[in-house]
Amino acid sequence: MSEIQKTTQEQGVFAYGEEIINYDIIRRIVDDNSSKPKPRKIVIKVHPDQRVVASVPHNATSEVIQEAMIKRARWIWESIVEFESQHEYVMPRQYVSGETQFYLGRRYVLKVIIDGEHASNVKLHRGKLTVKLKQVKGDRVSQVKTLLDKWYTRKANAIFHDRLHEMLTKATWVEGLPSFRIMAMKKQWGSCSTKGSLMLNPHLVKAPKECIDYVILHELCHIAEHNHSDKFWRLLTQVMPNWKEVKAKLDDMAELYLNE
């Protein structure tokens, strides 16, 4: 099961005054055959969901990482407080012209049109996601949302099929084509049953393809390893070495992708 807000495998913690701050550690993978200089810098980032991540050289010690975190403790705490205050402004969608919608990682402006001569439909064209209503019956917001939900589900079905086929070339332990169904979920991007059937969240189609690939690979790894054991994480890293960075990108936008 791939949780929307799951932490990475390695973590640390430090105190700032009376506050306890947890942070995730991402060790940068180094290609020994590369001519590029080895990264030595510890990069600290506070994400909009208030998750703190330290991207570190692959051989950095816990003491060195902890020292770097403490040096920037004040900035980290202030960033957490700032992002926490910003969350108050993520309002439920009104489904009116001018709002932002997402598709495959890109932002599109929503345009709602009443067109009595044509059937209701949704089209993506020239940077705009246009919803045409033949007529307004009752709740206009509900009508627009229903059309958009159906459009996202159709797009998700086609794209998830395509990405699943592509990811199966990496998941060599999977025999045949796993079945999957699409279901809107509030706490998960996807899941995998004990029989190897996948369930994917249609909101995931709003994210970049690499994020979709990450979730699909995560669930395919569960066909081999049913829990989040060390073997599971090693397998995921083997087929997607940069999964932590991709997951962080997905986590950053989760609140907006799931906002209804």
Sequence and secondary structure as in RCSB ss.txt:
>XXXX:A:sequence
MSEIQKTTQEQGVFAYGEEIINYDIIRRIVDDNSSKPKPRKIVIKVHPDQRVVASVPHNATSEVIQEAMIKRARW
IWESIVEFESQHEYVMPRQYVSGETQFYLGRRYVLKVIIDGEHASNVKLHRGKLTVKLKQVKGDRVSQVKTLLDK
WYTRKANAIFHDRLHEMLTKATWVEGLPSFRIMAMKKQWGSCSTKGSLMLNPHLVKAPKECIDYVILHELCHIAE
HNHSDKFWRLLTQVMPNWKEVKAKLDDMAELYLNE
>XXXX:A:secstr
 EETT   SEEEEEEETTEEEEEEEEEE   TT  S      EEEE TTS EEEEEETT  HHHHHHHHHHTHHH
HHHHHHHHHHHGGG       TT EEEETTEEEEEEEEE TTS  EEEEETTEEEEEES   S HHHHHHHHHHH
HHHHHHHHHHHHHHHHHHTT TT  S   EEE   SSEEEEE TTS EEE GGGGGS HHHHHHHHHHHHHHHH 
SS  HHHHHHHHHH TTHHHHHHHHHHHHHHHS  
